[in-house]
Amino acid sequence: MDDLGETARPTRAVQAVRAEAPSRPTRAGTLRERRAAVLSPSYRLFYSEPVELVAGRGAHLFDAQGRDFLDMYNNVPAIGHSHPGVARAVAAQAATLNTHTRYLTAGLVDYAEALLDTFPAELDRVTFACSGSEAVDLALRMARCATGRRGIIVSAHAYHGTTALAAAVSPSLGPDNPLGPEVVTVDPPDPAEAPGDFAARVAAAADRLEESGAGAACLLADSIFSSDGVRPGPVGALPAAAAQVRARGGLWVADEVQPGFGRTGAMWGFERHTGASRDAAGGAGISGAGASGVAGSGTVTGGAVARDGEPGEAGGADDVPDIAVLGKPMGNGMPISAVIHREALGREFGQRVRYFNTFGGSPVSIAAAQVVLATVLGEDLPGRAARLGERIARGMADTGAFSQVRYAGLFAGAQLDSAERAQAVVDALRARRVLISASGAGGDVLKVRPPLIVDDDDIDRFLTELDAALAEVGR
């Protein structure tokens, strides 16, 4: 017996489990029962009455009975479920070649060039991975390597992923998911406050890390603060906070997994706060209604729209994140993510650490990502998100059921007075075959985040069914 076997003594609980005779499931029962018999209990289903899905198209999903569900929640299929262009590209590439990035492949380089052209010039390198969690993990490692500091500042109910390091900076995973000892949380921005208020909280957190000896390696922030209940404003809060961290030797890491690829009415979520962007020709700005960085975003309270403020002067180096993290929507469901960073950061990390991701940026995933990027830019989905998102937010506010509707593009959070009411509305909409979810530290915010190709007819249906669901639950 090896040393581990000699010295490791299982707890009584583990001994009891091992003492039980193994039994094989019967493979009988409903699909839900069979699922519970073979999957880990950590897998959870949406809705009190789960939905069995068999097909998807555009912003619509179909169950085993062929019924049409309107998807107002899933941001991963950014350009629509079962997008034919993605399906063709993936099938053709899978039938040709799929290998890792240690070989020269033209598609990888072509896509990297096109992707970087959508970012400010300071962000000029990309490292590919397979998931947002992997990308967050790598970004934090790079920040710690570059700064020589360990501390990380995140918002109070943030979600950044499921690897050990990403989970350690994800307080939304619950009280039994301990944060890292060098992680400090701050309350997210509030639309009613000045940008400097969030910056002051971040500065205090950075000072705490300095006093502890860890130092502030970075501010890691989801640019829409989705898990905090969708907090898109006030504009300017993120660069103001980043300035406080940079003054203490740290970096700004922008988590663009949820707000990126045009979702908020700008190509990247951080652009709403800065105005700093670059189009495919290398010039300032992006096309469409989101070019100002703030069109189609704000807070609706009692029917009055408070628009997010104007961003600072576009293109200033101080307003550009040091690192941006991409994921989920990047491949419309294919496993691909990325860390976009300044060249010096990648050089510093690469000289000290050997990093390799076997299928990060594989030819098949790159083929999907190429179609997504071309569609987002070619069909001006950021501009579309700004226009339709404002319509959704106004329609939700007109119901009179919400104390606030906070939104940026096709990402809205509608504030209710309790988690119970929020869940009741979610389930009432599910019964009407409309899918949304709830968010926020109290679980009391309806989260609406449809595929970017949702259309006016879909929005009509959503608002009609929302009104009926609210009438059933009680406004």
PASELUM-695570 format. One record per residue (C-alpha): z, y negated, x negated; residue in one letter; residue number from 1. Coordinates in steps of 0.1 Angstrom, whole numbers. Layout:
<nodes>
+-------+-------+-------+-----+-----+
:    up : north :  east : res :   n :
+-------+-------+-------+-----+-----+
:     Z :     Y :     X :   A : NUM :
...
+-------+-------+-------+-----+-----+
</nodes>
This chain:
<nodes>
+-------+-------+-------+-----+-----+
:    up : north :  east : res :   n :
+-------+-------+-------+-----+-----+
:     0 :     0 :     0 :   M :   1 :
:    -9 :   -35 :   -14 :   D :   2 :
:    16 :   -63 :   -19 :   D :   3 :
:     9 :   -78 :    15 :   L :   4 :
:    16 :   -46 :    32 :   G :   5 :
:    48 :   -41 :    13 :   E :   6 :
:    62 :   -76 :    19 :   T :   7 :
:    48 :   -89 :    52 :   A :   8 :
:    71 :   -78 :    80 :   R :   9 :
:    57 :   -83 :   115 :   P :  10 :
:    79 :  -100 :   141 :   T :  11 :
:    94 :   -79 :   169 :   R :  12 :
:    68 :   -94 :   193 :   A :  13 :
:    40 :   -82 :   171 :   V :  14 :
:    56 :   -48 :   167 :   Q :  15 :
:    59 :   -45 :   205 :   A :  16 :
:    22 :   -54 :   209 :   V :  17 :
:    12 :   -28 :   183 :   R :  18 :
:    34 :    -2 :   200 :   A :  19 :
:    14 :    -4 :   232 :   E :  20 :
:   -13 :    23 :   236 :   A :  21 :
:   -47 :     6 :   237 :   P :  22 :
:   -66 :     8 :   269 :   S :  23 :
:  -102 :     3 :   276 :   R :  24 :
:  -112 :   -21 :   304 :   P :  25 :
:  -131 :    -5 :   333 :   T :  26 :
:  -159 :   -31 :   332 :   R :  27 :
:  -156 :   -34 :   370 :   A :  28 :
:  -147 :   -62 :   392 :   G :  29 :
:  -161 :   -97 :   397 :   T :  30 :
:  -178 :  -116 :   368 :   L :  31 :
:  -147 :  -138 :   365 :   R :  32 :
:  -124 :  -107 :   363 :   E :  33 :
:  -147 :   -90 :   337 :   R :  34 :
:  -148 :  -122 :   317 :   R :  35 :
:  -110 :  -124 :   317 :   A :  36 :
:  -109 :   -88 :   305 :   A :  37 :
:  -130 :   -94 :   273 :   V :  38 :
:  -126 :  -130 :   263 :   L :  39 :
:   -96 :  -146 :   247 :   S :  40 :
:   -72 :  -164 :   271 :   P :  41 :
:   -80 :  -196 :   252 :   S :  42 :
:  -113 :  -197 :   270 :   Y :  43 :
:  -109 :  -218 :   301 :   R :  44 :
:  -132 :  -224 :   330 :   L :  45 :
:  -140 :  -256 :   347 :   F :  46 :
:  -130 :  -262 :   383 :   Y :  47 :
:  -106 :  -244 :   407 :   S :  48 :
:  -136 :  -225 :   419 :   E :  49 :
:  -157 :  -218 :   388 :   P :  50 :
:  -194 :  -220 :   389 :   V :  51 :
:  -217 :  -191 :   378 :   E :  52 :
:  -248 :  -207 :   364 :   L :  53 :
:  -281 :  -189 :   357 :   V :  54 :
:  -306 :  -217 :   350 :   A :  55 :
:  -310 :  -254 :   343 :   G :  56 :
:  -337 :  -280 :   344 :   R :  57 :
:  -333 :  -317 :   337 :   G :  58 :
:  -301 :  -330 :   352 :   A :  59 :
:  -298 :  -300 :   375 :   H :  60 :
:  -281 :  -266 :   372 :   L :  61 :
:  -286 :  -236 :   394 :   F :  62 :
:  -261 :  -208 :   404 :   D :  63 :
:  -267 :  -172 :   410 :   A :  64 :
:  -276 :  -180 :   447 :   Q :  65 :
:  -302 :  -205 :   436 :   G :  66 :
:  -281 :  -235 :   447 :   R :  67 :
:  -288 :  -268 :   430 :   D :  68 :
:  -259 :  -285 :   412 :   F :  69 :
:  -262 :  -321 :   400 :   L :  70 :
:  -249 :  -323 :   364 :   D :  71 :
:  -232 :  -357 :   359 :   M :  72 :
:  -210 :  -344 :   330 :   Y :  73 :
:  -228 :  -326 :   302 :   N :  74 :
:  -239 :  -347 :   273 :   N :  75 :
:  -249 :  -319 :   250 :   V :  76 :
:  -283 :  -314 :   267 :   P :  77 :
:  -290 :  -351 :   261 :   A :  78 :
:  -326 :  -350 :   271 :   I :  79 :
:  -321 :  -325 :   299 :   G :  80 :
:  -314 :  -288 :   304 :   H :  81 :
:  -341 :  -264 :   293 :   S :  82 :
:  -362 :  -293 :   279 :   H :  83 :
:  -397 :  -278 :   276 :   P :  84 :
:  -404 :  -296 :   243 :   G :  85 :
:  -373 :  -283 :   227 :   V :  86 :
:  -379 :  -247 :   241 :   A :  87 :
:  -415 :  -247 :   226 :   R :  88 :
:  -404 :  -261 :   192 :   A :  89 :
:  -375 :  -237 :   189 :   V :  90 :
:  -396 :  -206 :   199 :   A :  91 :
:  -424 :  -216 :   175 :   A :  92 :
:  -401 :  -222 :   146 :   Q :  93 :
:  -380 :  -190 :   152 :   A :  94 :
:  -412 :  -170 :   152 :   A :  95 :
:  -422 :  -186 :   119 :   T :  96 :
:  -392 :  -192 :    96 :   L :  97 :
:  -354 :  -197 :    98 :   N :  98 :
:  -335 :  -199 :    66 :   T :  99 :
:  -310 :  -221 :    48 :   H : 100 :
:  -312 :  -254 :    31 :   T : 101 :
:  -313 :  -242 :    -5 :   R : 102 :
:  -351 :  -239 :    -2 :   Y : 103 :
:  -376 :  -268 :     2 :   L : 104 :
:  -387 :  -272 :    38 :   T : 105 :
:  -407 :  -302 :    50 :   A : 106 :
:  -391 :  -304 :    84 :   G : 107 :
:  -356 :  -310 :    71 :   L : 108 :
:  -368 :  -339 :    49 :   V : 109 :
:  -390 :  -354 :    77 :   D : 110 :
:  -361 :  -353 :   101 :   Y : 111 :
:  -336 :  -367 :    77 :   A : 112 :
:  -359 :  -397 :    70 :   E : 113 :
:  -365 :  -404 :   107 :   A : 114 :
:  -328 :  -401 :   115 :   L : 115 :
:  -316 :  -424 :    87 :   L : 116 :
:  -342 :  -449 :    99 :   D : 117 :
:  -321 :  -454 :   130 :   T : 118 :
:  -290 :  -464 :   110 :   F : 119 :
:  -282 :  -496 :    91 :   P : 120 :
:  -296 :  -495 :    56 :   A : 121 :
:  -261 :  -490 :    40 :   E : 122 :
:  -259 :  -455 :    56 :   L : 123 :
:  -286 :  -438 :    35 :   D : 124 :
:  -276 :  -402 :    31 :   R : 125 :
:  -271 :  -372 :    54 :   V : 126 :
:  -253 :  -339 :    51 :   T : 127 :
:  -261 :  -313 :    78 :   F : 128 :
:  -237 :  -289 :    94 :   A : 129 :
:  -236 :  -267 :   126 :   C : 130 :
:  -210 :  -283 :   148 :   S : 131 :
:  -192 :  -316 :   153 :   G : 132 :
:  -160 :  -300 :   142 :   S : 133 :
:  -175 :  -291 :   109 :   E : 134 :
:  -189 :  -325 :   105 :   A : 135 :
:  -156 :  -342 :   112 :   V : 136 :
:  -139 :  -319 :    88 :   D : 137 :
:  -164 :  -327 :    60 :   L : 138 :
:  -161 :  -365 :    67 :   A : 139 :
:  -124 :  -364 :    63 :   L : 140 :
:  -126 :  -345 :    31 :   R : 141 :
:  -151 :  -370 :    18 :   M : 142 :
:  -129 :  -399 :    27 :   A : 143 :
:   -99 :  -384 :    10 :   R : 144 :
:  -119 :  -376 :   -21 :   C : 145 :
:  -134 :  -411 :   -24 :   A : 146 :
:  -101 :  -430 :   -18 :   T : 147 :
:   -76 :  -407 :   -34 :   G : 148 :
:   -55 :  -412 :    -2 :   R : 149 :
:   -44 :  -387 :    24 :   R : 150 :
:   -35 :  -406 :    56 :   G : 151 :
:   -57 :  -407 :    87 :   I : 152 :
:   -54 :  -430 :   117 :   I : 153 :
:   -66 :  -419 :   151 :   V : 154 :
:   -62 :  -430 :   187 :   S : 155 :
:   -33 :  -417 :   207 :   A : 156 :
:   -53 :  -391 :   228 :   H : 157 :
:   -82 :  -385 :   205 :   A : 158 :
:  -103 :  -354 :   203 :   Y : 159 :
:  -122 :  -347 :   171 :   H : 160 :
:  -127 :  -310 :   169 :   G : 161 :
:  -113 :  -275 :   165 :   T : 162 :
:  -113 :  -266 :   128 :   T : 163 :
:   -78 :  -268 :   113 :   A : 164 :
:   -84 :  -302 :    98 :   L : 165 :
:  -102 :  -316 :   129 :   A : 166 :
:   -76 :  -302 :   153 :   A : 167 :
:   -49 :  -318 :   131 :   A : 168 :
:   -64 :  -352 :   141 :   V : 169 :
:   -68 :  -343 :   178 :   S : 170 :
:   -37 :  -352 :   198 :   P : 171 :
:   -55 :  -345 :   230 :   S : 172 :
:   -52 :  -307 :   223 :   L : 173 :
:   -16 :  -309 :   234 :   G : 174 :
:    20 :  -309 :   222 :   P : 175 :
:    17 :  -274 :   208 :   D : 176 :
:   -12 :  -284 :   186 :   N : 177 :
:     8 :  -302 :   157 :   P : 178 :
:    -9 :  -331 :   141 :   L : 179 :
:   -11 :  -333 :   103 :   G : 180 :
:    19 :  -348 :    85 :   P : 181 :
:    -3 :  -376 :    72 :   E : 182 :
:   -18 :  -385 :   106 :   V : 183 :
:    -7 :  -416 :   125 :   V : 184 :
:   -18 :  -424 :   161 :   T : 185 :
:   -24 :  -458 :   177 :   V : 186 :
:   -30 :  -468 :   213 :   D : 187 :
:   -67 :  -472 :   220 :   P : 188 :
:   -83 :  -505 :   228 :   P : 189 :
:   -78 :  -520 :   262 :   D : 190 :
:  -106 :  -540 :   279 :   P : 191 :
:   -81 :  -567 :   288 :   A : 192 :
:   -70 :  -574 :   253 :   E : 193 :
:   -85 :  -593 :   223 :   A : 194 :
:  -103 :  -573 :   196 :   P : 195 :
:   -75 :  -583 :   172 :   G : 196 :
:   -48 :  -565 :   192 :   D : 197 :
:   -62 :  -531 :   183 :   F : 198 :
:   -67 :  -542 :   148 :   A : 199 :
:   -30 :  -552 :   146 :   A : 200 :
:   -20 :  -517 :   157 :   R : 201 :
:   -42 :  -501 :   131 :   V : 202 :
:   -29 :  -524 :   104 :   A : 203 :
:     7 :  -514 :   113 :   A : 204 :
:    -3 :  -477 :   111 :   A : 205 :
:   -19 :  -483 :    77 :   A : 206 :
:    12 :  -500 :    65 :   D : 207 :
:    33 :  -470 :    76 :   R : 208 :
:    10 :  -447 :    56 :   L : 209 :
:    13 :  -469 :    26 :   E : 210 :
:    51 :  -469 :    28 :   E : 211 :
:    50 :  -430 :    31 :   S : 212 :
:    30 :  -427 :    -1 :   G : 213 :
:     1 :  -410 :    16 :   A : 214 :
:   -20 :  -442 :    19 :   G : 215 :
:   -47 :  -448 :    45 :   A : 216 :
:   -78 :  -427 :    37 :   A : 217 :
:   -96 :  -437 :    69 :   C : 218 :
:   -96 :  -449 :   104 :   L : 219 :
:  -113 :  -421 :   124 :   L : 220 :
:  -124 :  -434 :   158 :   A : 221 :
:  -146 :  -421 :   186 :   D : 222 :
:  -167 :  -452 :   193 :   S : 223 :
:  -163 :  -448 :   231 :   I : 224 :
:  -127 :  -435 :   230 :   F : 225 :
:  -137 :  -408 :   255 :   S : 226 :
:  -106 :  -386 :   255 :   S : 227 :
:   -85 :  -417 :   258 :   D : 228 :
:  -100 :  -423 :   292 :   G : 229 :
:  -133 :  -440 :   281 :   V : 230 :
:  -125 :  -473 :   264 :   R : 231 :
:  -157 :  -491 :   254 :   P : 232 :
:  -143 :  -526 :   250 :   G : 233 :
:  -134 :  -551 :   238 :   P : 234 :
:  -165 :  -554 :   216 :   V : 235 :
:  -155 :  -561 :   180 :   G : 236 :
:  -123 :  -540 :   181 :   A : 237 :
:  -136 :  -513 :   158 :   L : 238 :
:  -149 :  -535 :   129 :   P : 239 :
:  -118 :  -557 :   131 :   A : 240 :
:   -96 :  -526 :   128 :   A : 241 :
:  -118 :  -512 :   100 :   A : 242 :
:  -113 :  -544 :    81 :   A : 243 :
:   -75 :  -537 :    81 :   Q : 244 :
:   -79 :  -502 :    67 :   V : 245 :
:  -105 :  -513 :    41 :   R : 246 :
:   -81 :  -540 :    29 :   A : 247 :
:   -57 :  -512 :    21 :   R : 248 :
:   -82 :  -490 :     3 :   G : 249 :
:   -94 :  -469 :    32 :   G : 250 :
:  -127 :  -462 :    50 :   L : 251 :
:  -141 :  -464 :    85 :   W : 252 :
:  -154 :  -431 :   100 :   V : 253 :
:  -172 :  -435 :   132 :   A : 254 :
:  -172 :  -404 :   154 :   D : 255 :
:  -206 :  -406 :   172 :   E : 256 :
:  -205 :  -370 :   186 :   V : 257 :
:  -201 :  -383 :   222 :   Q : 258 :
:  -214 :  -419 :   222 :   P : 259 :
:  -244 :  -414 :   199 :   G : 260 :
:  -281 :  -409 :   205 :   F : 261 :
:  -284 :  -438 :   230 :   G : 262 :
:  -256 :  -427 :   254 :   R : 263 :
:  -238 :  -461 :   254 :   T : 264 :
:  -270 :  -483 :   258 :   G : 265 :
:  -272 :  -487 :   220 :   A : 266 :
:  -286 :  -460 :   197 :   M : 267 :
:  -251 :  -455 :   181 :   W : 268 :
:  -218 :  -463 :   197 :   G : 269 :
:  -205 :  -484 :   168 :   F : 270 :
:  -235 :  -508 :   172 :   E : 271 :
:  -220 :  -521 :   204 :   R : 272 :
:  -192 :  -535 :   184 :   H : 273 :
:  -212 :  -548 :   155 :   T : 274 :
:  -248 :  -555 :   164 :   G : 275 :
:  -258 :  -538 :   132 :   A : 276 :
:  -287 :  -514 :   136 :   S : 277 :
:  -321 :  -506 :   122 :   R : 278 :
:  -352 :  -495 :   140 :   D : 279 :
:  -378 :  -469 :   129 :   A : 280 :
:  -397 :  -496 :   110 :   A : 281 :
:  -365 :  -507 :    91 :   G : 282 :
:  -361 :  -540 :   110 :   G : 283 :
:  -330 :  -553 :   129 :   A : 284 :
:  -321 :  -540 :   163 :   G : 285 :
:  -334 :  -513 :   186 :   I : 286 :
:  -358 :  -515 :   215 :   S : 287 :
:  -347 :  -517 :   252 :   G : 288 :
:  -319 :  -532 :   271 :   A : 289 :
:  -293 :  -520 :   246 :   G : 290 :
:  -307 :  -541 :   218 :   A : 291 :
:  -279 :  -567 :   221 :   S : 292 :
:  -254 :  -539 :   217 :   G : 293 :
:  -236 :  -549 :   249 :   V : 294 :
:  -261 :  -547 :   277 :   A : 295 :
:  -250 :  -523 :   305 :   G : 296 :
:  -214 :  -522 :   294 :   S : 297 :
:  -181 :  -537 :   307 :   G : 298 :
:  -153 :  -532 :   331 :   T : 299 :
:  -154 :  -534 :   369 :   V : 300 :
:  -121 :  -544 :   385 :   T : 301 :
:  -119 :  -552 :   422 :   G : 302 :
:  -157 :  -556 :   423 :   G : 303 :
:  -158 :  -582 :   395 :   A : 304 :
:  -176 :  -572 :   363 :   V : 305 :
:  -160 :  -583 :   331 :   A : 306 :
:  -188 :  -578 :   305 :   R : 307 :
:  -179 :  -567 :   270 :   D : 308 :
:  -181 :  -596 :   245 :   G : 309 :
:  -209 :  -603 :   221 :   E : 310 :
:  -210 :  -584 :   188 :   P : 311 :
:  -209 :  -602 :   154 :   G : 312 :
:  -239 :  -611 :   134 :   E : 313 :
:  -261 :  -580 :   130 :   A : 314 :
:  -264 :  -562 :    98 :   G : 315 :
:  -233 :  -574 :    79 :   G : 316 :
:  -222 :  -548 :    54 :   A : 317 :
:  -186 :  -551 :    66 :   D : 318 :
:  -196 :  -542 :   101 :   D : 319 :
:  -212 :  -509 :    91 :   V : 320 :
:  -191 :  -477 :    90 :   P : 321 :
:  -187 :  -459 :    58 :   D : 322 :
:  -194 :  -426 :    75 :   I : 323 :
:  -208 :  -416 :   109 :   A : 324 :
:  -204 :  -382 :   124 :   V : 325 :
:  -230 :  -367 :   147 :   L : 326 :
:  -229 :  -335 :   168 :   G : 327 :
:  -234 :  -320 :   203 :   K : 328 :
:  -265 :  -339 :   217 :   P : 329 :
:  -283 :  -338 :   184 :   M : 330 :
:  -301 :  -305 :   191 :   G : 331 :
:  -299 :  -304 :   229 :   N : 332 :
:  -277 :  -273 :   226 :   G : 333 :
:  -289 :  -259 :   193 :   M : 334 :
:  -261 :  -257 :   167 :   P : 335 :
:  -267 :  -288 :   145 :   I : 336 :
:  -245 :  -317 :   134 :   S : 337 :
:  -245 :  -343 :   106 :   A : 338 :
:  -224 :  -366 :    84 :   V : 339 :
:  -242 :  -398 :    78 :   I : 340 :
:  -228 :  -416 :    48 :   H : 341 :
:  -232 :  -441 :    20 :   R : 342 :
:  -248 :  -426 :   -11 :   E : 343 :
:  -219 :  -434 :   -34 :   A : 344 :
:  -195 :  -414 :   -11 :   L : 345 :
:  -217 :  -383 :   -12 :   G : 346 :
:  -221 :  -386 :   -50 :   R : 347 :
:  -184 :  -389 :   -55 :   E : 348 :
:  -177 :  -358 :   -33 :   F : 349 :
:  -206 :  -338 :   -47 :   G : 350 :
:  -194 :  -343 :   -83 :   Q : 351 :
:  -160 :  -329 :   -75 :   R : 352 :
:  -165 :  -304 :   -47 :   V : 353 :
:  -192 :  -277 :   -41 :   R : 354 :
:  -202 :  -280 :    -5 :   Y : 355 :
:  -227 :  -257 :    12 :   F : 356 :
:  -234 :  -249 :    49 :   N : 357 :
:  -256 :  -219 :    53 :   T : 358 :
:  -274 :  -228 :    85 :   F : 359 :
:  -265 :  -265 :    87 :   G : 360 :
:  -300 :  -280 :    91 :   G : 361 :
:  -318 :  -247 :    95 :   S : 362 :
:  -355 :  -249 :   104 :   P : 363 :
:  -349 :  -238 :   140 :   V : 364 :
:  -321 :  -264 :   146 :   S : 365 :
:  -341 :  -291 :   129 :   I : 366 :
:  -371 :  -283 :   152 :   A : 367 :
:  -349 :  -290 :   182 :   A : 368 :
:  -334 :  -321 :   167 :   A : 369 :
:  -369 :  -335 :   160 :   Q : 370 :
:  -378 :  -333 :   196 :   V : 371 :
:  -345 :  -349 :   207 :   V : 372 :
:  -349 :  -378 :   184 :   L : 373 :
:  -385 :  -384 :   193 :   A : 374 :
:  -377 :  -383 :   230 :   T : 375 :
:  -347 :  -407 :   227 :   V : 376 :
:  -368 :  -432 :   207 :   L : 377 :
:  -401 :  -427 :   224 :   G : 378 :
:  -388 :  -429 :   260 :   E : 379 :
:  -363 :  -457 :   252 :   D : 380 :
:  -334 :  -436 :   265 :   L : 381 :
:  -308 :  -462 :   252 :   P : 382 :
:  -324 :  -488 :   274 :   G : 383 :
:  -325 :  -464 :   303 :   R : 384 :
:  -289 :  -456 :   298 :   A : 385 :
:  -280 :  -493 :   299 :   A : 386 :
:  -298 :  -498 :   332 :   R : 387 :
:  -287 :  -467 :   350 :   L : 388 :
:  -252 :  -468 :   337 :   G : 389 :
:  -246 :  -502 :   352 :   E : 390 :
:  -258 :  -489 :   385 :   R : 391 :
:  -234 :  -459 :   384 :   I : 392 :
:  -205 :  -481 :   374 :   A : 393 :
:  -211 :  -507 :   402 :   R : 394 :
:  -216 :  -479 :   427 :   G : 395 :
:  -183 :  -463 :   418 :   M : 396 :
:  -165 :  -496 :   419 :   A : 397 :
:  -179 :  -504 :   453 :   D : 398 :
:  -160 :  -474 :   468 :   T : 399 :
:  -128 :  -493 :   464 :   G : 400 :
:  -110 :  -462 :   452 :   A : 401 :
:  -106 :  -471 :   415 :   F : 402 :
:   -84 :  -497 :   399 :   S : 403 :
:  -110 :  -500 :   371 :   Q : 404 :
:  -144 :  -486 :   362 :   V : 405 :
:  -149 :  -488 :   324 :   R : 406 :
:  -184 :  -481 :   312 :   Y : 407 :
:  -210 :  -484 :   285 :   A : 408 :
:  -245 :  -471 :   293 :   G : 409 :
:  -244 :  -436 :   308 :   L : 410 :
:  -207 :  -431 :   301 :   F : 411 :
:  -182 :  -442 :   327 :   A : 412 :
:  -144 :  -437 :   332 :   G : 413 :
:  -130 :  -445 :   367 :   A : 414 :
:   -93 :  -450 :   368 :   Q : 415 :
:   -72 :  -433 :   395 :   L : 416 :
:   -35 :  -433 :   401 :   D : 417 :
:   -27 :  -397 :   392 :   S : 418 :
:   -40 :  -366 :   376 :   A : 419 :
:   -36 :  -347 :   409 :   E : 420 :
:   -60 :  -371 :   427 :   R : 421 :
:   -85 :  -370 :   399 :   A : 422 :
:   -85 :  -332 :   400 :   Q : 423 :
:   -89 :  -333 :   437 :   A : 424 :
:  -119 :  -355 :   435 :   V : 425 :
:  -134 :  -334 :   407 :   V : 426 :
:  -130 :  -302 :   429 :   D : 427 :
:  -142 :  -320 :   460 :   A : 428 :
:  -174 :  -330 :   442 :   L : 429 :
:  -178 :  -295 :   428 :   R : 430 :
:  -177 :  -282 :   464 :   A : 431 :
:  -206 :  -306 :   471 :   R : 432 :
:  -224 :  -293 :   441 :   R : 433 :
:  -219 :  -323 :   418 :   V : 434 :
:  -203 :  -317 :   385 :   L : 435 :
:  -180 :  -342 :   367 :   I : 436 :
:  -146 :  -339 :   349 :   S : 437 :
:  -114 :  -359 :   342 :   A : 438 :
:  -101 :  -374 :   310 :   S : 439 :
:   -74 :  -397 :   296 :   G : 440 :
:   -39 :  -391 :   284 :   A : 441 :
:   -27 :  -387 :   320 :   G : 442 :
:   -58 :  -368 :   332 :   G : 443 :
:   -62 :  -396 :   358 :   D : 444 :
:   -97 :  -409 :   348 :   V : 445 :
:  -129 :  -395 :   362 :   L : 446 :
:  -154 :  -390 :   334 :   K : 447 :
:  -191 :  -394 :   343 :   V : 448 :
:  -215 :  -386 :   315 :   R : 449 :
:  -248 :  -371 :   327 :   P : 450 :
:  -278 :  -361 :   306 :   P : 451 :
:  -297 :  -392 :   296 :   L : 452 :
:  -327 :  -383 :   317 :   I : 453 :
:  -308 :  -386 :   350 :   V : 454 :
:  -329 :  -406 :   375 :   D : 455 :
:  -323 :  -430 :   404 :   D : 456 :
:  -325 :  -402 :   430 :   D : 457 :
:  -298 :  -383 :   411 :   D : 458 :
:  -276 :  -414 :   411 :   I : 459 :
:  -282 :  -419 :   448 :   D : 460 :
:  -270 :  -383 :   454 :   R : 461 :
:  -240 :  -387 :   431 :   F : 462 :
:  -228 :  -419 :   448 :   L : 463 :
:  -233 :  -404 :   483 :   T : 464 :
:  -213 :  -373 :   474 :   E : 465 :
:  -187 :  -393 :   456 :   L : 466 :
:  -181 :  -414 :   487 :   D : 467 :
:  -178 :  -382 :   508 :   A : 468 :
:  -154 :  -366 :   483 :   A : 469 :
:  -132 :  -397 :   483 :   L : 470 :
:  -131 :  -398 :   521 :   A : 471 :
:  -119 :  -362 :   520 :   E : 472 :
:   -93 :  -367 :   494 :   V : 473 :
:   -82 :  -401 :   506 :   G : 474 :
:   -89 :  -434 :   489 :   R : 475 :
+-------+-------+-------+-----+-----+
</nodes>
